[in-house]
């Protein structure tokens, strides 16, 4: 039987050179910076929210300081007034949820104070109030959102 492809015994078969792909065009520095900023923005605070401005951080900081001293009033005011700023709104919601939870806990402690157990709950509620407000302040200074576990999240 004859081989349909003629080969010469003196020259070994050489593989055909593959065409080289053109090197990928390097993105412009501006496009690279924009992509990097977008990646940082998406990872900011782990929520997909953009990096908050300094004014937003300051308002959120005042929100937690006001919640520490005045209870639910500052967070309610910011919740109503700052609907256009998602960062401030998020912190105002969390502070308002904490204020509602601490109010309910205080009412339970008042009722239980007739059985003496409530008297022991007041210092615990006070310490928790200090801790939650400090945690909110720390998260605000880092530019992160804050979620306190084990509180009532009535406002979403």
DORO-573462 format. One record per atom (N, C-alpha, C): residue in three letters; atom name; x, y, z. Coordinates in Angstrom, 1 decimal, decimal comma. Last residue first. Layout:
N
   residuo   atomo       xx       yy       zz
       ALA      CA        X        Y        Z
...
This chain:
156
   residuo   atomo       xx       yy       zz
       UNK       N    -35,5     48,7     58,5
       UNK      CA    -34,6     48,0     57,6
       UNK       C    -34,2     48,9     56,5
       UNK       N    -36,2     48,6     61,8
       UNK      CA    -36,1     49,5     60,7
       UNK       C    -35,1     49,0     59,7
       UNK       N    -35,9     46,5     63,5
       UNK      CA    -37,2     46,8     63,1
       UNK       C    -37,2     47,7     61,9
       UNK       N    -34,0     44,5     64,7
       UNK      CA    -33,8     45,3     63,5
       UNK       C    -35,2     45,6     62,9
       UNK       N    -33,0     44,2     68,0
       UNK      CA    -34,1     44,2     67,1
       UNK       C    -33,9     45,1     65,9
       UNK       N    -29,8     42,6     68,3
       UNK      CA    -30,7     43,7     68,6
       UNK       C    -31,9     43,6     67,6
       UNK       N    -27,9     40,7     67,7
       UNK      CA    -28,7     40,5     68,9
       UNK       C    -29,6     41,7     69,3
       UNK       N    -25,2     42,7     66,3
       UNK      CA    -26,0     41,5     66,4
       UNK       C    -26,8     41,5     67,7
       UNK       N    -25,0     45,6     64,6
       UNK      CA    -24,9     45,1     65,9
       UNK       C    -25,8     43,8     66,0
       UNK       N    -23,2     46,7     62,0
       UNK      CA    -24,3     45,9     62,3
       UNK       C    -24,1     45,3     63,7
       UNK       N    -22,0     49,4     60,2
       UNK      CA    -22,0     48,8     61,5
       UNK       C    -23,3     48,0     61,7
       UNK       N    -19,7     50,2     57,6
       UNK      CA    -21,0     50,1     58,1
       UNK       C    -21,0     49,3     59,4
       UNK       N    -16,7     52,2     57,8
       UNK      CA    -17,4     51,0     57,6
       UNK       C    -18,9     51,1     58,0
       UNK       N    -14,9     54,2     58,3
       UNK      CA    -15,7     54,3     57,1
       UNK       C    -16,5     53,1     56,8
       UNK       N    -13,6     54,3     60,7
       UNK      CA    -13,0     53,5     59,7
       UNK       C    -13,7     53,6     58,3
       UNK       N    -15,4     55,8     62,1
       UNK      CA    -14,1     56,4     61,9
       UNK       C    -13,3     55,6     60,8
       UNK       N    -17,5     54,0     62,3
       UNK      CA    -17,7     55,2     61,5
       UNK       C    -16,3     55,9     61,2
       UNK       N    -16,6     52,1     64,0
       UNK      CA    -16,9     51,7     62,6
       UNK       C    -17,0     52,9     61,7
       UNK       N    -16,4     53,6     66,3
       UNK      CA    -15,2     53,0     65,7
       UNK       C    -15,4     52,6     64,3
       UNK       N    -19,1     54,3     66,8
       UNK      CA    -18,1     55,3     66,6
       UNK       C    -16,8     54,8     65,9
       UNK       N    -20,1     51,7     67,3
       UNK      CA    -20,6     52,5     66,2
       UNK       C    -19,6     53,6     65,8
       UNK       N    -18,7     51,1     69,6
       UNK      CA    -18,5     50,3     68,4
       UNK       C    -19,0     51,0     67,2
       UNK       N    -19,8     53,1     71,3
       UNK      CA    -18,4     53,1     71,0
       UNK       C    -18,1     52,3     69,7
       UNK       N    -22,5     52,2     71,4
       UNK      CA    -22,2     53,5     70,8
       UNK       C    -20,7     53,7     70,5
       UNK       N    -22,2     49,7     72,6
       UNK      CA    -22,7     49,8     71,2
       UNK       C    -22,4     51,2     70,6
       UNK       N    -21,1     50,5     75,1
       UNK      CA    -20,3     49,6     74,2
       UNK       C    -20,9     49,8     72,8
       UNK       N    -23,2     52,0     76,3
       UNK      CA    -21,9     52,6     76,1
       UNK       C    -21,1     51,8     75,0
       UNK       N    -25,2     50,1     76,3
       UNK      CA    -25,4     51,3     75,6
       UNK       C    -24,1     52,0     75,3
       UNK       N    -24,1     48,2     78,1
       UNK      CA    -24,4     47,8     76,7
       UNK       C    -24,5     49,1     75,8
       UNK       N    -24,2     49,7     80,4
       UNK      CA    -22,9     49,3     79,9
       UNK       C    -23,1     48,9     78,4
       UNK       N    -27,1     50,0     80,7
       UNK      CA    -26,2     51,2     80,6
       UNK       C    -24,8     50,8     80,0
       UNK       N    -27,8     47,3     81,0
       UNK      CA    -28,3     48,1     79,8
       UNK       C    -27,5     49,3     79,6
       UNK       N    -26,5     46,8     83,4
       UNK      CA    -26,2     46,0     82,2
       UNK       C    -26,6     46,8     81,0
       UNK       N    -27,8     48,6     85,2
       UNK      CA    -26,4     48,7     84,9
       UNK       C    -26,0     48,0     83,6
       UNK       N    -30,5     47,4     85,0
       UNK      CA    -30,2     48,8     84,6
       UNK       C    -28,7     49,0     84,3
       UNK       N    -30,7     44,8     86,1
       UNK      CA    -30,6     45,0     84,6
       UNK       C    -30,2     46,4     84,2
       UNK       N    -31,0     45,0     88,8
       UNK      CA    -29,7     44,5     88,2
       UNK       C    -29,5     44,7     86,7
       UNK       N    -33,5     45,8     88,9
       UNK      CA    -32,5     46,7     89,4
       UNK       C    -31,1     46,3     88,9
       UNK       N    -34,9     43,6     88,0
       UNK      CA    -34,8     44,8     87,1
       UNK       C    -33,7     45,7     87,6
       UNK       N    -35,1     42,0     90,2
       UNK      CA    -34,2     41,6     89,1
       UNK       C    -34,0     42,8     88,2
       UNK       N    -37,0     43,0     92,0
       UNK      CA    -35,6     43,2     92,3
       UNK       C    -34,7     42,8     91,2
       UNK       N    -39,6     43,1     91,2
       UNK      CA    -39,1     41,8     91,7
       UNK       C    -37,6     41,8     92,0
       UNK       N    -39,8     45,6     90,3
       UNK      CA    -40,7     45,2     91,4
       UNK       C    -40,3     43,9     92,0
       UNK       N    -38,2     45,5     88,1
       UNK      CA    -37,7     46,1     89,3
       UNK       C    -38,6     45,9     90,5
       UNK       N    -39,6     44,6     85,9
       UNK      CA    -38,9     43,6     86,7
       UNK       C    -38,3     44,2     88,0
       UNK       N    -40,4     47,0     84,8
       UNK      CA    -41,4     46,1     85,3
       UNK       C    -40,8     45,1     86,2
       UNK       N    -37,9     48,1     84,2
       UNK      CA    -38,7     48,8     85,1
       UNK       C    -39,8     47,9     85,7
       UNK       N    -37,0     46,2     82,3
       UNK      CA    -36,3     46,3     83,6
       UNK       C    -37,1     47,1     84,6
       UNK       N    -38,7     46,7     80,2
       UNK      CA    -38,7     45,4     80,9
       UNK       C    -38,1     45,4     82,3
       UNK       N    -37,9     49,2     79,6
       UNK      CA    -39,2     49,1     80,1
       UNK       C    -39,4     47,7     80,8
       UNK       N    -35,3     48,7     78,8
       UNK      CA    -35,5     49,5     80,0
       UNK       C    -36,9     49,4     80,5
       UNK       N    -35,8     47,2     76,5
       UNK      CA    -35,1     46,6     77,6
       UNK       C    -35,3     47,4     78,9
       UNK       N    -36,9     49,2     74,9
       UNK      CA    -37,7     48,0     75,3
       UNK       C    -37,1     47,3     76,5
       UNK       N    -34,7     50,9     74,7
       UNK      CA    -35,9     51,4     75,3
       UNK       C    -36,8     50,2     75,8
       UNK       N    -32,9     49,3     73,3
       UNK      CA    -32,6     49,6     74,7
       UNK       C    -33,8     50,2     75,4
       UNK       N    -34,3     49,0     70,8
       UNK      CA    -34,0     47,9     71,6
       UNK       C    -33,7     48,2     73,1
       UNK       N    -34,4     51,7     70,0
       UNK      CA    -35,6     51,0     70,2
       UNK       C    -35,4     49,8     71,1
       UNK       N    -31,6     52,1     69,7
       UNK      CA    -32,4     52,9     70,7
       UNK       C    -33,7     52,3     71,0
       UNK       N    -30,9     50,3     67,7
       UNK      CA    -30,4     50,2     69,0
       UNK       C    -31,2     50,9     70,1
       UNK       N    -32,4     51,5     65,6
       UNK      CA    -32,7     50,1     66,0
       UNK       C    -32,2     49,9     67,4
       UNK       N    -31,0     53,9     65,5
       UNK      CA    -32,4     53,9     65,8
       UNK       C    -32,9     52,5     66,3
       UNK       N    -28,5     53,0     64,6
       UNK      CA    -28,6     53,7     65,9
       UNK       C    -30,1     53,7     66,4
       UNK       N    -29,2     52,0     62,1
       UNK      CA    -28,7     51,1     63,1
       UNK       C    -28,8     51,7     64,5
       UNK       N    -30,2     54,3     60,8
       UNK      CA    -31,1     53,1     61,0
       UNK       C    -30,5     52,2     62,2
       UNK       N    -27,8     55,8     60,8
       UNK      CA    -29,0     56,3     61,6
       UNK       C    -30,0     55,2     61,8
       UNK       N    -26,2     54,3     59,2
       UNK      CA    -25,8     54,4     60,6
       UNK       C    -27,0     54,9     61,4
       UNK       N    -27,7     54,6     56,8
       UNK      CA    -27,4     53,2     57,3
       UNK       C    -27,1     53,3     58,8
       UNK       N    -27,6     57,3     56,4
       UNK      CA    -28,9     56,7     56,6
       UNK       C    -28,7     55,3     57,2
       UNK       N    -24,9     57,7     55,9
       UNK      CA    -25,5     58,3     57,1
       UNK       C    -26,9     57,6     57,4
       UNK       N    -24,8     56,2     53,5
       UNK      CA    -23,9     55,9     54,6
       UNK       C    -24,5     56,5     55,9
       UNK       N    -26,6     57,4     51,6
       UNK      CA    -26,8     56,0     52,1
       UNK       C    -26,0     55,6     53,3
       UNK       N    -28,2     60,3     51,6
       UNK      CA    -26,9     59,8     51,8
       UNK       C    -27,0     58,4     52,4
       UNK       N    -30,9     61,0     51,3
       UNK      CA    -30,1     61,0     50,1
       UNK       C    -28,7     60,5     50,3
       UNK       N    -32,1     61,2     53,8
       UNK      CA    -32,4     60,1     53,0
       UNK       C    -31,6     60,0     51,7
       UNK       N    -31,7     62,9     56,2
       UNK      CA    -30,6     62,5     55,3
       UNK       C    -30,9     61,2     54,5
       UNK       N    -34,0     63,3     57,8
       UNK      CA    -33,5     64,4     57,0
       UNK       C    -32,5     63,9     55,9
       UNK       N    -34,7     60,9     59,1
       UNK      CA    -35,7     61,6     58,4
       UNK       C    -35,1     62,6     57,4
       UNK       N    -32,3     60,1     60,3
       UNK      CA    -33,1     59,2     59,5
       UNK       C    -34,1     59,9     58,6
       UNK       N    -31,7     62,4     61,8
       UNK      CA    -30,9     62,1     60,7
       UNK       C    -31,6     61,1     59,7
       UNK       N    -33,8     62,1     63,7
       UNK      CA    -33,7     63,3     62,9
       UNK       C    -32,8     63,1     61,7
       UNK       N    -33,1     59,7     64,9
       UNK      CA    -34,4     59,8     64,2
       UNK       C    -34,4     61,1     63,3
       UNK       N    -30,7     60,2     66,0
       UNK      CA    -30,7     59,2     64,9
       UNK       C    -32,1     59,3     64,2
       UNK       N    -31,4     62,1     68,0
       UNK      CA    -30,5     62,5     66,8
       UNK       C    -30,6     61,5     65,7
       UNK       N    -33,3     60,6     69,6
       UNK      CA    -33,6     61,8     68,9
       UNK       C    -32,7     62,1     67,8
       UNK       N    -32,7     58,3     71,2
       UNK      CA    -33,2     58,1     69,8
       UNK       C    -33,3     59,4     69,0
       UNK       N    -30,1     59,6     73,3
       UNK      CA    -31,0     58,5     72,9
       UNK       C    -31,4     58,5     71,4
       UNK       N    -28,3     61,5     73,9
       UNK      CA    -29,7     61,9     73,8
       UNK       C    -30,6     60,8     73,4
       UNK       N    -25,6     60,4     74,1
       UNK      CA    -26,1     61,4     75,1
       UNK       C    -27,6     61,6     75,1
       UNK       N    -25,5     58,4     72,1
       UNK      CA    -24,9     58,2     73,4
       UNK       C    -25,5     59,1     74,5
       UNK       N    -26,6     59,8     69,9
       UNK      CA    -27,3     58,6     70,5
       UNK       C    -26,8     58,3     71,9
       UNK       N    -24,5     61,6     69,5
       UNK      CA    -25,8     62,1     69,9
       UNK       C    -26,7     61,0     70,5
       UNK       N    -22,5     59,9     68,6
       UNK      CA    -22,3     60,7     69,9
       UNK       C    -23,6     61,2     70,4
       UNK       N    -23,8     58,9     66,3
       UNK      CA    -23,5     58,0     67,4
       UNK       C    -23,2     58,7     68,7
       UNK       N    -24,0     61,3     64,8
       UNK      CA    -25,2     60,4     65,1
       UNK       C    -24,9     59,5     66,3
       UNK       N    -21,4     62,1     64,5
       UNK      CA    -22,3     62,9     65,4
       UNK       C    -23,6     62,1     65,7
       UNK       N    -20,7     60,1     62,7
       UNK      CA    -20,0     60,2     64,0
       UNK       C    -20,9     61,0     65,0
       UNK       N    -22,3     60,8     60,6
       UNK      CA    -22,5     59,4     61,2
       UNK       C    -21,9     59,4     62,6
       UNK       N    -21,2     63,2     60,0
       UNK      CA    -22,6     63,2     60,4
       UNK       C    -22,9     61,8     61,1
       UNK       N    -18,6     62,4     59,2
       UNK      CA    -18,8     63,3     60,4
       UNK       C    -20,2     63,3     60,9
       UNK       N    -19,1     60,8     57,0
       UNK      CA    -18,5     60,2     58,2
       UNK       C    -18,7     61,1     59,4
       UNK       N    -20,1     62,8     55,3
       UNK      CA    -21,0     61,7     55,7
       UNK       C    -20,4     61,0     56,9
       UNK       N    -17,9     64,4     55,0
       UNK      CA    -19,1     65,0     55,6
       UNK       C    -20,0     63,8     56,1
       UNK       N    -16,1     62,7     53,7
       UNK      CA    -15,8     63,1     55,0
       UNK       C    -17,0     63,7     55,7
       UNK       N    -18,0     60,1     52,0
       UNK      CA    -17,3     61,3     52,0
       UNK       C    -17,0     61,7     53,5
       UNK       N    -17,5     56,5     51,7
       UNK      CA    -18,2     57,7     52,2
       UNK       C    -17,4     59,0     52,2
       UNK       N    -17,2     54,6     48,9
       UNK      CA    -16,5     55,2     50,0
       UNK       C    -17,2     56,4     50,5
       UNK       N    -20,3     53,0     48,1
       UNK      CA    -19,1     53,7     47,7
       UNK       C    -18,5     54,3     49,0
       UNK       N    -21,4     49,7     49,0
       UNK      CA    -21,5     51,2     49,1
       UNK       C    -20,2     51,8     48,7
       UNK       N    -20,8     47,1     49,2
       UNK      CA    -21,1     47,6     47,9
       UNK       C    -21,3     49,1     47,9
       UNK       N    -20,0     46,3     51,7
       UNK      CA    -21,4     46,4     51,4
       UNK       C    -21,7     46,7     50,0
       UNK       N    -17,4     46,5     52,6
       UNK      CA    -18,0     45,2     52,4
       UNK       C    -19,4     45,2     52,1
       UNK       N    -16,2     48,9     52,8
       UNK      CA    -17,1     48,6     53,8
       UNK       C    -17,8     47,3     53,6
       UNK       N    -15,3     48,6     49,5
       UNK      CA    -15,4     49,5     50,7
       UNK       C    -16,5     49,1     51,6
       UNK       N    -15,4     47,1     47,3
       UNK      CA    -15,0     46,4     48,5
       UNK       C    -15,1     47,3     49,7
       UNK       N    -16,2     49,0     45,4
       UNK      CA    -17,0     47,9     45,6
       UNK       C    -16,7     47,1     46,9
       UNK       N    -14,0     50,8     45,6
       UNK      CA    -15,3     51,2     45,9
       UNK       C    -16,2     50,1     46,2
       UNK       N    -11,9     49,2     44,6
       UNK      CA    -11,9     49,7     46,0
       UNK       C    -13,3     50,1     46,4
       UNK       N    -12,9     48,9     42,0
       UNK      CA    -12,7     47,7     42,8
       UNK       C    -12,6     48,1     44,3
       UNK       N    -12,8     51,5     41,1
       UNK      CA    -14,1     50,8     41,2
       UNK       C    -14,0     49,6     42,1
       UNK       N    -10,1     52,1     41,2
       UNK      CA    -11,0     52,8     42,1
       UNK       C    -12,4     52,1     42,2
       UNK       N     -9,3     50,4     39,2
       UNK      CA     -8,8     50,2     40,6
       UNK       C     -9,7     50,9     41,6
       UNK       N    -10,5     51,5     37,0
       UNK      CA    -10,8     50,1     37,4
       UNK       C    -10,4     49,8     38,8
       UNK       N     -9,2     53,9     37,0
       UNK      CA    -10,6     53,9     37,1
       UNK       C    -11,1     52,5     37,6
       UNK       N     -6,6     53,2     36,5
       UNK      CA     -6,9     53,8     37,8
       UNK       C     -8,4     53,8     38,0
       UNK       N     -6,9     52,1     33,9
       UNK      CA     -6,4     51,3     35,0
       UNK       C     -6,8     51,9     36,4
       UNK       N     -7,6     54,4     32,5
       UNK      CA     -8,6     53,3     32,6
       UNK       C     -8,2     52,3     33,7
       UNK       N     -5,3     55,9     32,8
       UNK      CA     -6,5     56,4     33,3
       UNK       C     -7,6     55,3     33,5
       UNK       N     -3,4     54,4     31,4
       UNK      CA     -3,3     54,5     32,9
       UNK       C     -4,6     55,1     33,5
       UNK       N     -5,0     52,1     29,1
       UNK      CA     -4,5     53,4     29,4
       UNK       C     -4,4     53,6     31,0
       UNK       N     -4,0     48,7     28,9
       UNK      CA     -5,0     49,7     29,1
       UNK       C     -4,3     51,0     29,5
       UNK       N     -2,0     47,4     26,3
       UNK      CA     -2,1     47,8     27,7
       UNK       C     -3,1     48,9     27,8
       UNK       N     -3,2     44,9     24,2
       UNK      CA     -2,9     46,3     24,3
       UNK       C     -3,0     46,6     25,8
       UNK       N     -1,4     41,9     24,0
       UNK      CA     -2,6     42,6     24,4
       UNK       C     -2,3     44,0     24,6
       UNK       N      0,5     41,2     21,1
       UNK      CA      0,4     41,4     22,5
       UNK       C     -0,8     42,2     22,9
       UNK       N     -0,9     39,0     18,7
       UNK      CA     -0,4     40,3     19,0
       UNK       C     -0,5     40,5     20,5
       UNK       N      0,1     35,7     18,5
       UNK      CA     -0,9     36,6     18,8
       UNK       C     -0,3     38,0     19,1
       UNK       N      1,9     34,1     16,0
       UNK      CA      1,9     34,7     17,3
       UNK       C      0,8     35,7     17,4
       UNK       N      1,2     31,2     14,2
       UNK      CA      1,2     32,6     14,2
       UNK       C      1,1     33,2     15,7
       UNK       N      3,5     28,5     14,4
       UNK      CA      2,2     29,0     14,8
       UNK       C      2,2     30,6     14,7
       UNK       N      5,1     26,8     11,8
       UNK      CA      5,2     27,8     12,9
       UNK       C      3,8     28,4     13,1
       UNK       N      4,7     23,3     11,5
       UNK      CA      4,5     24,6     10,9
       UNK       C      4,5     25,7     12,0
       UNK       N      7,3     21,1     12,3
       UNK      CA      6,0     21,7     12,6
       UNK       C      5,9     23,1     12,0
       UNK       N      9,0     19,2      9,9
       UNK      CA      9,1     20,3     10,8
       UNK       C      7,7     20,9     11,1
       UNK       N     10,2     16,1      9,2
       UNK      CA      9,0     16,9      9,2
       UNK       C      9,1     18,0     10,3
       UNK       N     13,5     15,8      7,9
       UNK      CA     12,5     15,5      8,9
       UNK       C     11,4     16,5      8,9
       UNK       N     14,8     15,0      4,9
       UNK      CA     14,4     16,1      5,7
       UNK       C     13,3     15,7      6,7
       UNK       N     15,3     12,5      3,7
       UNK      CA     16,4     13,3      4,2
       UNK       C     16,0     14,5      5,1
       UNK       N     13,0     11,2      2,8
       UNK      CA     13,7     10,7      4,0
       UNK       C     14,8     11,5      4,5
       UNK       N     10,1     13,0      2,2
       UNK      CA     11,5     12,8      1,8
       UNK       C     12,3     12,3      3,0
       UNK       N      6,9     11,9      1,5
       UNK      CA      7,9     12,4      2,5
       UNK       C      9,3     12,1      2,0
       UNK       N      3,7     12,2      0,3
       UNK      CA      5,1     11,9      0,0
       UNK       C      6,0     12,6      1,0
       UNK       N      0,8     10,7      1,3
       UNK      CA      1,6     11,9      1,5
       UNK       C      3,1     11,6      1,2
       UNK       N     -0,2      8,1      0,9
       UNK      CA     -0,7      9,2      0,0
       UNK       C      0,1     10,5      0,2
       UNK       N      1,6      5,2      0,6
       UNK      CA      1,3      6,3      1,5
       UNK       C      0,9      7,5      0,6
       UNK       N      0,4      2,2     -0,7
       UNK      CA      1,2      3,4     -0,8
       UNK       C      0,7      4,5      0,1
       UNK       N      0,8     -1,2      0,0
       UNK      CA      0,0      0,0      0,0
       UNK       C      0,9      1,2      0,0
